[in-house]
Amino acid sequence: MPQKFSIGQGAASRTVAVLTRAGASPPVVWLPGFRSDMRSTKAEALDRWAAACGRALVRFDYSGHGQSGGAFEDCTVSRWLEDTLAVLDRFVADRPILVGSSMGGWIALLATRELLRSRPERSPAGLVLIAPAVDFTERLMWDRFPDSIRRALVETGLYELPSVYSDEPYPITRALIEDGRRHLVFGSPIATACPVHILQGIQDPEVPWGNAMQLVEHLPGDSVTLTLVKDGDHRLSRPEDLERLTRAIEAMDARSAPRPVANGVSGD
């Protein structure tokens, strides 16, 4: 069963659900994608890998996702970033390797920026980003929406976007789009102060592989590895994709400074 803690005040109050596994450092922290959760195929595969190699792992659900509280329609990038930083503060005692999938890749970069600014001693030891949907509310939503959807968002504040991954549409709010503009990172260099490995499917219809190339260009001062999977889709959840993911994390150990065993991560 997950541990739960409260975050936020007043109408923004909600609970965040977290699963932890004790083990060696650097701890791995899983950051899910948009409308995904900590029990997805990739997250469960990471847990099996962590159990097999004795590695510390933390995974959680953003507000409005999975077993965490809050309504999805009330959530924004700011809120999901706040969830992430709170989990890192409460459950991760050592510098982590952040593994972000899709939207989780953007959240990983935003969390890294904030940690470098406010508490650099807690900044990540490495980033593994899977089809990172950087600036997706603007580049992959607003910029792609036809005028009819933009007008609906402006006039009603809500548009229900059909999804190929779910029978239910995704509720997209004007607040999500407007808040996303506060967190755009493309347009200036992105500092991470740690190695970065990007995994990207060329057949990805959701996050075009050109976005990954652009992200590499925005990381001029860091050690960056880009793996393009010629037949890979957005999810990259096939057995061979999962093997690439765990190899990328293991390679981070050699690229990062050695770390002691994490004492602040409790078992499931």
N, C-alpha and C positions, 0 to 999 in steps of 0.2 A: 504494500500500500504506500502511496506517496506521502511525503510530509507536506504540510500546508502551512503557509504563513500569510499574514495580512499585510497589505500595502495600500497606500493612498488614504486620503481623508474625504469625509463627506460622501458626495455622490460618486467620487472616484475610488472609494474603498472597494477592494476586492481581495480574493484569496488566490495565491499562486501555488500550484502543485508541483512538487519536485521529487525526483527519484535520484538516489545517490548510491554509488558503489565505492567502497574503500579500496585503496590500492596505491601503487607507486605514482610518483610525479614524473613529468608535469601532468596534472589532472586534465582530462579531456572534458570539454563542455559542449553539449549538443544544442545548437540553435535551430529550431525547426523553420520550415517555410510558411508562407501565407496559407492559413486554413489547414495546416498540418499540425502534428502533435508529437509528443515524446514517445509514442508507441508505434511510430511509422516503421516501415520495413528497414530503412537505413538506421534508425535509432535502435531498433531491436538487434540488428546485426552488430552495431557498435557495442551494445551491452554484452553480447556473446563473446565478442573479441576481447573486451575488457576483462570479463570473467576468466577467459582462457589464459591471458597474459598477466593477470594481477594488476591491472591498471585502474586508477581512480577515474570515475566517470560521473558526471552530473548531467541530468537532462530534466527539462521542465516544460510546462505548457504556458504559453503567453496568456494574458488576460483574454477572455472570450474564446479560448481554444481548449479542447480536451477536457481535463479535469479541473482546470482553473476556473475561478469565478469571473463574473462580469459579462455583460452582453457584448457580442462581437460588434454590433452597430455603434457602440460607445467608444470603441477602441481606435487608437491612432498609433503612428510610428513612435511618437513621444512616449506613449504609455507602454508599448512593448519594449522600448529601450529602457525605461524605468524598471520594468520587470526584470530585464536581463542584468542590469547593474545591481539590483537588490539581491538576486540569486548569487551573483559573483561575490558580493560582500558577505553574505550569510553562509554560503556552503563551500566556498573555495578558498583554501588557506594559502595556496601557492600560485605562482604565475601559471595560468592555464594555456592549453592549446584550444582555441575556439574553432569549432567545426560548424560552419553555417551553411545551410541549404537554401538556395533561392533567396527569399526575403531574409532568411537568417544570415546570408552572406553580407547583406547591407547592414543588418543589425550588428554583426560582428565588427564591421569597420567603424560604425558609429560608437559602439562601446569602447573600442580600442582608442579612438580619438578622445573620448571623455576620460578614460583612465590615464592616458598619457598627460592630459591636461591637469587632472586633479590629484592623482595618486599613481605616479609612474612606477612605483615599486610593485604595483599590482597589475601592470599592463601585461598583455599576453606574451607567452614565450613563442607562439607561432599561430598562424591562421591557415586553416584548410577550408576553402570556399567552393561549394558545389553549385554550379550554374548560378553564380551570384547575381541576384536581381537588384543591382545597385540603382538607386533613384527610381524604382519601378513605378511608384505612384504617378510620377510625371512622365517618364520616358515610355513605359510599357502600358500605362493606362490612359492618362489624360491626352498625351500626344497622339495616341492611336484611336481614341474615341471619335466617332462622327459627331457632327453638330447636335444631332438629336439627343444623344446621351449626355453631352456636355450641358445642354439646355435643361434636361431633366435633373441633373445634379444641382445646377444653380437654382432652379425654381423650386424643387421639392426636397433637395438635400439628400436624396437616396436614389440609387439605381441598382436593380437586381441583375447582376451580370451572370449569364449562363456559363457553366463550367463543364469541361470535358471530364473532370475528375470527380464530379459529384452530381447526383440527381437534383440536388437543391442549388439554386443560384447563389452566387456570392453577393451579399449586400455591400455595395460600395457607397460610401457616404462622402458628402462634400467636405466634412471635417477631416476625413482621411486624406483626401487630395490636398487640401489647404495646409494641413499639418505636415504632410510629406515635404512640402516646399521649404520648410524650416531646416530640413536635414539633407538636402541635396549635396553630394560630394563631388560629382563630376564638374570640371571647369577649373580645378586647381589641384596641385599635387596632394596626394594622400599619404600621410606618414603613418607607418605602423610600428617602426623600430623593432621588427621581428621578421623572420622568414614567412613567406606566403606561398601556398600551393593552390592553384585554381584547377578544378576539374570541370570540363565543359563538353557537353555533347554537341556535335555539329548539326544533328538532326533535331535539335531542341526548338519547338515551335513557340514556346513561351518566352524564353530569354535567348535571343539570337546570339550565336557565338561571337559575333562582332563586338558585343558588349564586353565579353571577357578580354578581347584584345584591347579595347579601350581602357579597361581597368588596368591592365598591365602597363599601358602608357602613363597612367596616373600614379604609378608606384615607382618613380624613378630612383628613389634612394634606398630601396629594400631589395633583398634577395627574393626573386620571384620565379616560380616554376609554373608553367602553364601546360596542362595535359589536355589535348583535344582528342575526344573520342569520336572517330569518324562516323560510327553507326549509333552513337549515343543519343538518347532522348533527354527530356527535361529531368526526369526523376533519377536517372542513373542508379537504378535499384536492382539490376541483374546481378547474378553471382560474380561475374567478371568485373562489374562496376564496383561492387562492395569490396572486392579484393583490391582494386585500385585505391579505394578510400582508405582502407586500413594500412596499406603500404605507404600512402602519403603521410599518414599520421606517424607511423614508425620512422619514416625518413626525417620528420621534424626533430626527433630525439637527437639525431646526429648533428642537425643544423643549429639546435638550441644549446645553451649552456646547461650542464648537468644540474639537476634539482634534487633536493632531498625528498624523502617520502612525505606525502601530504598527511598532516595530522588532523586537519579540520574537515575531512570528508567522512561521514558516517556511512555504514552499510545500509542496504535495503531493509 
